[in-house]
Amino acid sequence: MQKFHQGSIAHICSIVPSKKIVNSQIDNFDEKDKKKIIKQIGVEQRYILNKDKEKISDLYLMAADETLKTLSWDKDSIDAIIVVSQSNEFRFPAMACYLQGVLGLRRDNFLAFDVNLGCSGYVYGLNIAYNYITNGLKRVLLFAGDISSDVVDFNSRDTAFLFGDGVSCTAIENKACQSYFCFKTLGEGYDCIIAPYGGGSICK
């Protein structure tokens, strides 16, 4: 278990895209099945990316603008951007570097990098940010987001009603606060949740 004495969450902003999906209106299932599934999972509606009008980077920028406005943080006071996602808008550069440039944050003594993780990614991102805070950084913006609608099977009862898209921006600052982290990794189950192509693998 890791214990931190420095690092405090100053603000969290969540942004969802514009396209609403109402689960009771999904056409792929009969009414009886839909009512049963909705009752079981408790999800009545979600939002997914409208690719004709918006990109995941637009959502990140909206979250950043709201966060900076709420906190009245000077842009030069930010030391790092971390982006946790498995929905990269482009293969390179890192989304964190893109956001640093568009937001007009300083160049010198500035960290910007992406972390390729899914469900556990936000906790990993916090842990990384707290490590940097402990070692002297003052303020970090942690972004997390995914476009699950790109990979969800909308004909599957297991996924069609559950997943939506969205991003968050968490502002972390160097203030005294105790935090605890404990991690476990089950890498041997990698093939249970895998997108085998799109990286260096060749589809046969």
C-alpha angles and dihedrals in degrees: 000000000000121000124197127192095186129056128074132189107238099179143351123204123186124195128189126193125252105255113092122206115198109201095211088060097054107124100204096078136050120253096255093053092046094052091048094049094045091050092049098049099030094222114130101167142006139184126237133185117277097216093194091062111021147030132206089252089060089057092048091052092049090051092048094049092050092047096049091045093050094048096036088224117172108236091230090060093067115096104183149011122210120186119195113194147123092203103079115184089211135006093245153049102040113263088233090061091047091052092047090056098044093045090051096234120166122278104211121080091001128137122209126167144138130239118209103216135121128200096000093042099098092056091047089049092052090049092051092047092050090050090055092044090052088053095053112283114134106201133015132183112213116195123191126179146139140187098221092171088075092068105024117113103227090195093059122093088212097061112010095084101034118054130071136168129254149126139223137203118208119192113210124188138186102262131130110271133137118237132173129204130187121178136193126184127200100186094160088076093060093120092060091071112025141136097202099189135054096062124066095314119104118225110234 
